[in-house]
Amino acid sequence: MSYAMTLQRSSKAEETRCRILEVAGEEMMRVGFRSMGLNDVLKKLCMSKGALYHHFQNKLELGYAVLDELYAKRFLNTWVLPLDQEDPLQATIDALQCLAGSMGTESLKCGCPMNTLASEMSAIDEGFRQRIERVFARWKNRLTEAFTRAQNKGYMRDDVDPEDTAVFVIVAIQGALTVAKNAQDKKIFAQAAQSVSNYLRSMQAGSSAISAH
């Protein structure tokens, strides 16, 4: 077999794998991991079980891959990527406002995939729990580092604890997403996003506001 043919087959296999992850990811968001049926995924893919098992040994392995390669990546792109900007404090405020403004019916119905999976699977599967914990830990660590950098650059008040602030922001955002999903009311998240944004503005250098912590 020529090198070109090998590359072509490899590329096609990767494309198939990505399609499986996308469809399974959508199904997991819609009904949850435990209720996701492989037959439903295969029907939407027009694929045989053999083709699926060529890429994933079982449903659990597929679920882990969806979490690691889709949900975690998108989650970190939303919350961690903006922290590389010059002023990470303002970047976090902007990310919050952007999410509140763009939240549609489908995202409200499904909620945050990381949050939903944590509620569904953390107590019953250690593999899911550890993976989700790593994602949230990475967010917390990056947020803490970013707020420390903001202090060093003069964007954030010196009397604020970066780690305490990071934990508060994460808990407030995820709690707001849960409550908004349950109520099916995006106004709830918009209100919470505004409150967290106001809190972060009170952390900006030159602000006379007193920390809630």
N, C-alpha and C positions, 0 to 999 in steps of 0.2 A: 504494500500500500504506500502511495506517495505521501510525502510530508504535507502537501496541499490538501489531499483527501482526509488525512488525519485531523488537520486543523478544522476542516469543514464539518466533520462529524463531531468534533469537540465543541464547536460553536453551536451546532444544532442541539446537542445534548444540554448545553448550558441554557439555551433559549427555552427548551422544554422544561427544564428544572425551574426556571424563573416563572414560567406560566403556571406551573403547579403551585408554587409559593403564593403567587398573586391570587389565584382562585381560592386556595385554602385560607389565605389571610382574610379575604372578603367573607368567606363562610364563617370563620371563627369570630369575626367581628359581629356578624349577624346573629348567630345562635350560641356562641361560646364554644370552647374546645370540646367539652364532654358531649355536647349535642351535635357536634359536627359529624356528619356521616361521610365516610370515604366514598360510598356509592354516589352521594350527591355531588361531591367534588369531581369524581370521574365522569359523571353525566355532563357536567358543565364543561369539562375539558374534552369530551368525546374521546376518552382514553381508556385503555384496558388496565386492569389491576396489575398485570405484569409490567406494563410500561411505568406505572407509578412506583412499583416496588424496585424497579431498576435504579431509581433515584433515592427512595426512602424505604427503609426496612419495615417500618410500621407507622401507625398514626402518631405515636408519641414522638418519634424522630422527626416527623413532618411538623408537628406542633412546635418543637424546639427550634427548628429551622425558621419557621415563620416568625417566631419571637426574636431570634438572634439576627436574622438577615433582613426582615421587613420592619417589624414594629419598633425594635430598639433603634435601628438606624434612623427611621423617620422621627422618632421621639427625640433623639439626641440632636438631630438637625434642627428641630424646632427650638429646643431649650438650651443646648450647649453651643452650637455653632455661632449664635449671635454674641457670645461672650468673648470672642476674639476681637471684637471691635474696640476702638480706642476707649470709649466710656461704657464698660459693661453694665453699669447700673442703669443708664439710660437705655441700653440695648435690651435689658430685661423688661423694662417698662414698655418699650416699643413692641416686643414679642407678645406680651400680654394683651396689649391693645389690639394688635393685629389678629390674634386668635379670637378675641371677643367679637371683633368686627366681621370676621369671616366664618364664624360658626353657622353652619347650615343645618337643615333638618336631619340629614343623614348622619352627620358627625354628632349631633345632639342625641340622636336615637341610639347610636352605637357607643358613644362615649369614648374615653381615652383607652386604646387597646391595652396599654401597660397597666392602667388602673383596673380595668375590667378583668384581665387575666390574674392580677394579684388577688382580687376578691374571690375569683372562682377557683384558682388552682393552688395558691401558696400553701394552704393548710392541708392539702391532700397529695401534693407531688413535690418532692424536694428539688427535683431538676428544674421545674418552673420557678420555684421559690428562689433558688440561688441565682438563676439568670435574671430575674426581675430585680433582686436585691443589688446585683452588680450594676444594673442600669441606673437605678436610683442613687447608688453610692457614687457612681461616676458623675451624675448630675450635681450631687451635693458637693463633691470635692472640687469640681470645676467652678461651681458657683462660689464656693468659699475662696478659692484662689483668685477668681475674678474680682470679688469684692475687696480682697486684700490688695490687689493691684490697683483698684479704684482708689483706695485710701492712699496708697503710695504716690499716686499721680495727682492727688488733690481733688478727686471727684466725689469722695465719700467722707463723711465725718469720721474723725479719729476715735471718737468715743463709742463707736458701734462695733459690736463683735461680729466679724464676717461669717463665722460658722453658725452662730445663733440666727443671724438674718437669713442665711441660706436655708436652714431647716424650716424656719417660719414660712418663707416664700414657697417652698416645695409643698409643705403640708396645706397651706392655704389654697394653692392652685389645684392640687389634686382633690382636696375636699370640695372645693367649689364645682369641679367637673362632675364629681359623684352626685352632689345634690341637684345640679342642673339636669343631669341625665335622668335622675329619678323623677323629677318634676316635669321633665320635657319642656323646660322653659329656659331659653338661652338668656333671658334678661337676668336670671339669677347669676349666671357666670359673668355677665357684663358688669353687674353691680359688684361682685367680688373682685373682678379684675381691676375695677376702678379703685376699690378700697386698698388692694395690694399695691397698686401704682402710687396711690397717695402716700402709703406707708414708705415706699421706696424713695419717693421724692423728699420725705422728711429725713431720709438718711443722707441726702446730698449735702456736700460741703456748703456751709453758709446757712443751712436751714436751722431755725431755732426750735423746730418741733422736737418734742420729747419722744424717745423710743418707747414703743409699747412693751418692750421686754424689760 
